[in-house]
Amino acid sequence: VRVDGERTELLCTNVMYSGVMLTAGRHRIELNYRTPYLTAGWVVTLTGFGIFILIWRADKRREEKS
C-alpha cells in the first residue's frame, strides 16, 4: 500500500477487511495485489497442456502405423 507515494502498513480490520490509517484530508491511495501462486499455476497448466499434445501426437502416429 502506498499513501501519497509512501509505503504504509496494510492493517487487518474486522477479521476479513484491510485498511490503512489516514489523517484528515485528501490522499492518493495505491493498492497493488498479486495473485498467490499465479506463476506456479501457469507453469502447471502449460506443462499439462504440453504433455497432452505429446500424448495426442503419439496416439495419432500409432493410428497411422496401424
Secondary structure, DSSP 8 states (H G I E B T S, - for coil): -EETTEE---EEETTTEEE----SS---EE-----TTHHHHHHHHHHHHHHHHHHHHHHHHHHHH-
